[in-house]
């Protein structure tokens, strides 16, 4: 962090009905001794301690620096989502620390989205609830990340006023023993969220066939690393 070796890469969120970028997610890449190290190698280690919290704030600050730069240059800006580790839960100053970073760079709150992962502990749930409500009061969107892979998904969806529901990429896969099982669940998760007024974004969309599947289920917001639109 002192050497600024972590860099922000922006993964696009795309409206597949209009073929346009509607947002992005800030991803962390570590460049050390001329080599790019992927997050799977260092994030789990950092999550074993509070070190991950320092990286989260580092990422948020660099996102705000980029947005401020783009606004000053008159460039079009989309909402950027930043991940927040569950290691932050329990920190009573968390909400204020987030606001201090955003406001330091005079970034309008509408351009920031905070992604929070599912949690199963009661203590973490109380903290999660406090953070979600606090952020929304400040006009900052909140997203539940990797929806569908935790055990408290439906309870979290019922109890908290999420703006965005990010459906885990695993629902796009076909199980060899039950090819349509994931797709049936995907269809009903999308329908349920939309009826509740929550925007759905499906993660890890990487093929035209997956785009076609989502269009058939009336879900037009996706997160992808690449795609071919036709």
C-alpha positions in Angstrom: 0.0 0.0 0.0 2.8 2.4 0.8 4.4 1.7 -2.6 1.0 2.0 -4.4 1.5 -1.4 -5.9 -2.2 -2.2 -5.9 -4.1 -0.9 -9.0 -7.7 -0.6 -9.8 -9.1 -2.4 -12.8 -12.7 -1.6 -13.8 -14.9 -4.5 -14.9 -17.9 -3.3 -16.9 -21.5 -3.7 -16.0 -23.5 -3.8 -19.2 -27.1 -3.2 -20.3 -27.5 -6.1 -22.8 -30.7 -4.6 -24.2 -29.0 -1.5 -25.4 -25.4 -2.7 -25.5 -24.0 0.0 -23.3 -21.9 0.3 -20.2 -24.1 1.3 -17.2 -21.5 0.9 -14.4 -18.4 -0.9 -13.3 -16.9 -2.9 -10.4 -13.5 -1.9 -9.0 -11.2 -5.0 -9.0 -7.8 -5.1 -7.3 -4.6 -6.2 -9.0 -1.3 -6.3 -7.3 1.8 -5.4 -9.4 5.0 -6.6 -7.6 8.5 -6.9 -9.0 7.0 -6.5 -12.5 4.5 -9.3 -12.1 0.7 -8.9 -11.8 -0.6 -11.0 -8.9 -4.3 -12.0 -9.1 -6.5 -11.4 -6.0 -7.1 -15.1 -5.4 -3.5 -15.3 -4.2 -3.5 -12.4 -1.7 -7.1 -11.5 -0.7 -7.7 -14.7 1.3 -4.5 -14.1 3.2 -5.4 -10.5 3.9 -8.9 -11.5 5.1 -7.3 -13.5 7.9 -6.5 -10.2 9.6 -7.6 -6.6 9.5 -5.2 -5.9 6.7 -8.0 -6.4 4.3 -9.7 -3.3 5.7 -6.8 -1.2 4.8 -6.9 -2.5 1.3 -10.7 -1.8 1.0 -10.1 1.8 2.0 -7.2 2.1 -0.4 -9.4 0.9 -3.2 -12.3 3.2 -2.3 -9.9 6.2 -2.2 -8.3 5.4 -5.6 -11.8 4.9 -7.1 -12.7 8.4 -5.8 -9.5 9.8 -7.2 -10.4 8.4 -10.6 -14.0 9.7 -10.5 -12.8 13.1 -9.5 -10.3 13.1 -12.4 -12.9 12.0 -14.9 -15.4 14.7 -13.7 -12.8 17.4 -14.0 -12.0 16.3 -17.5 -15.6 16.4 -18.5 -15.7 12.7 -19.2 -18.9 10.6 -18.8 -19.0 8.8 -15.5 -20.9 5.7 -14.4 -21.5 4.3 -11.0 -18.6 2.3 -9.6 -19.1 -0.5 -7.0 -16.4 -1.1 -4.4 -16.2 -4.3 -2.3 -16.3 -4.1 1.5 -15.0 -7.1 3.5 -17.1 -8.5 6.4 -13.9 -7.9 8.5 -15.2 -4.3 8.8 -18.3 -5.3 10.7 -18.1 -4.3 14.3 -16.3 -1.1 13.5 -18.6 1.6 14.7 -16.7 4.3 12.7 -17.1 2.4 9.4 -19.9 4.5 7.9 -18.1 7.8 8.8 -14.8 6.5 7.4 -16.5 5.7 4.1 -18.1 9.1 3.9 -14.9 10.9 4.8 -13.1 9.2 1.9 -15.8 10.0 -0.6 -16.3 13.5 0.5 -12.6 14.2 0.6 -12.6 14.0 -3.2 -16.0 15.8 -3.6 -17.4 12.7 -5.4 -21.2 12.9 -5.7 -22.6 10.0 -3.7 -24.6 8.8 -6.7 -21.4 7.5 -8.3 -20.5 5.1 -5.5 -22.0 1.7 -4.8 -20.9 -0.5 -1.9 -20.9 -4.3 -2.3 -21.4 -6.4 0.8 -21.2 -10.2 0.9 -23.7 -12.4 2.6 -23.1 -13.3 6.3 -24.7 -15.8 8.7 -23.8 -14.6 12.1 -26.3 -12.5 14.2 -23.7 -10.0 15.2 -22.5 -9.4 11.6 -26.2 -9.2 10.5 -26.8 -6.3 13.0 -23.7 -4.5 11.7 -24.7 -5.2 8.1 -28.2 -3.7 8.7 -26.7 -0.6 10.3 -24.3 0.0 7.4 -26.9 -0.6 4.7 -29.4 1.8 6.2 -26.6 4.3 6.9 -25.3 4.3 3.4 -28.7 4.6 1.8 -29.5 7.6 4.0 -26.5 9.2 2.4 -27.6 8.4 -1.2 -25.0 5.6 -1.6 -26.3 2.5 -3.3 -25.8 -0.9 -1.7 -25.5 -4.3 -3.4 -25.6 -7.8 -1.9 -22.8 -9.7 -3.6 -22.6 -13.4 -4.7 -26.3 -13.8 -3.9 -27.4 -17.4 -3.7 -24.3 -19.1 -2.3 -24.8 -18.3 1.3 -27.4 -19.8 3.7 -29.0 -16.6 4.8 -29.8 -15.2 1.3 -33.6 -15.0 1.5 -33.5 -13.5 5.1 -31.1 -10.8 4.0 -33.2 -10.0 1.0 -36.3 -9.8 3.2 -34.8 -7.8 6.0 -32.6 -5.2 4.2 -33.5 -2.6 1.6 -30.9 -3.5 -1.1 -30.7 -1.5 -4.3 -28.8 -4.2 -6.2 -28.8 -8.0 -6.1 -25.8 -9.6 -7.7 -26.6 -13.2 -8.7 -23.6 -15.5 -8.4 -22.2 -16.8 -11.7 -22.8 -20.4 -10.6 -26.4 -20.1 -11.6 -25.4 -19.8 -15.2 -23.8 -23.2 -15.2 -25.6 -26.4 -16.1 -25.2 -29.2 -13.6 -24.5 -32.6 -15.4 -26.9 -34.4 -13.1 -29.6 -31.8 -13.5 -29.0 -29.5 -16.5 -31.9 -27.2 -16.0 -31.9 -26.9 -12.2 -29.7 -23.8 -12.0 -31.6 -22.1 -14.8 -34.9 -22.6 -13.1 -33.6 -21.1 -9.9 -32.1 -18.2 -11.8 -35.4 -17.5 -13.5 -37.3 -17.3 -10.2 -34.6 -15.3 -8.3 -34.7 -12.7 -11.1 -38.6 -12.6 -11.0 -38.7 -12.4 -7.2 -36.1 -9.6 -7.1 -37.8 -7.6 -9.8 -41.2 -7.9 -8.1 -39.5 -6.5 -4.9 -38.2 -3.6 -6.9 -34.5 -4.7 -6.7 -32.3 -4.4 -9.7 -30.6 -7.7 -10.7 -27.1 -8.0 -12.1 -25.8 -11.4 -13.1 -22.0 -12.0 -12.5 -19.6 -13.7 -14.8 -21.4 -13.5 -18.1 -19.0 -14.6 -20.8 -20.8 -16.0 -23.8 -23.6 -15.1 -26.3 -25.6 -18.1 -25.1 -25.6 -16.7 -21.5 -26.7 -13.3 -22.8 -29.5 -15.0 -24.7 -30.6 -16.9 -21.5 -30.8 -13.8 -19.5 -32.7 -11.9 -22.1 -35.2 -14.7 -22.2 -35.6 -14.2 -18.4 -36.0 -10.4 -18.7 -32.7 -9.6 -17.0 -30.7 -7.1 -18.9 -27.9 -6.0 -16.5 -24.8 -8.1 -16.5 -21.2 -8.0 -15.3 -18.7 -9.3 -17.8 -15.0 -9.3 -18.7 -15.8 -9.6 -22.4 -18.7 -10.3 -24.7 -19.9 -10.4 -28.3 -23.1 -8.5 -28.9 -25.3 -9.4 -31.9 
